[in-house]
């Protein structure tokens, strides 16, 4: 019996996916690629003509390679942040970390931390502890049981992983994902929505750490809200969470990423293509 989990609404074409503890999330499209064991591939990723090594972690809305270009190689224990793009022919070395929103155009050396567009080296990834390697086995067993009890819903053109019905006060665009609920690992998980909220098409709300959104809020297309993060000083993928709180009368521009722990006050407009950190520091792509 396979222990790999392929969520609904995933497209696999001419791929080789290892059957040991890999997890591929909804709306991802993978073509002409090889995916190893214990890999995580987040929502709405596009992966083409790529080789992904063991224990690689690829966050939401990433784009790797192209069918027309040379192969992309992602070695073992690489972590790639949300909304990252990796050009055809790039080789990312073992244990490297690629920050959210990066555009990787050149090869990345092993155990480097790279950020930005184009991606540049920030520092070396220093590994602490006993170098225990990641295994998805126990976590995926819990997820399978959770999905049996409260399966994800795909009505109205978007994915609902909350285990609850979505209020009619929430207008959700096609291809969006709303994911997260309270659990023994994430006691503050889930959502609190006020009224008159618009979630644009292809946006992803990852609410394991809790998301609170006030009235009259407009999330434009392809916005990503992230409430969990990982300590890259350890290979075992320790997870930390922090809630996102968005006040009233807020607009978040398209393709923006909101990091864990961010609090956006009332009457704020976030520009398109922004990366918003928890101290409300706003970076634009390429800056």
Steps between C-alpha positions, in 0.01 A plus 500: 500500500633840403568745781521794263203738506380677185226752581197543272536727196869421439622449143782249445625443147792275402634509855672258735385564859650295784239311701661562840352792691491774238212750515380704202230759566199608296521697175865412444601399147805279457626389159797295381654499847643258758396551864685312777381380843392720792454801271238768567355701210256774601182631344501638146857410404607457138792261457628396158801304379645485852669250730408555866712324764409338830344708777477813284234745621337718233251755632184637337484660154853413387601467134788267417635449149330481163420226253707673231811562711780299658430295813480656843675304776391543863726295726416336834386712799439819300230739629333737255274782624161608365466669161855413399587450133795289384619538142562207268843342534558614860661259748423565869751322721435277800359670807456844341219733611325732254303787655139575413444704186847433360583463131785252459684545170839344588618185676489504882784351701425237768384634838468857373213730598391711202239775474382765257430546131737403354596276791830574672680333790405640840702265719596138558246263651649381828356167614464447876403196704538140397417550128193277536346465157139581424233231462143581398368158607338580837364835387343357185332225702329772707402693188341193341290443810400867509393490135285194570315689773476835321591470132596811305225663294536622143169662423459850352839479328731520801649266763371502858722308743355652818258219584215755510268672257620837376271791588308671221651828623831377356536540123766256379653505152562203276801286584546646849591280800384546860684252721543464875312399814571453870692183582719355773803643321339837418267597784438848355439377147201597290331820387289785631340699220289813542273629222549614141828322429630422151765235443632531147551215254801272557565639848613265778409547866706257710335531839661231716628774729177702490377777267268783606359735234284805571214645298535657155825329409605426142774248430584536132599207278781259591555629854665251739450514879743281696462422872762227539875506459793269564838531669750431224777434753355148530442243226201348683270792400391629842185708449411829664175689454379856550165651412426762237260780595358730234299802608199660333492683166826340381605431141783255428645527150533209260788252535581617853629272777403561864736336749415335836439733791401798285240745631360738238307789656178653369489707180828375350569424132780254426650550150517218244796259508578583862657281767362605839698400808369480855635844595288633211812568299397484135744384233433516128625219278850570382577733794 
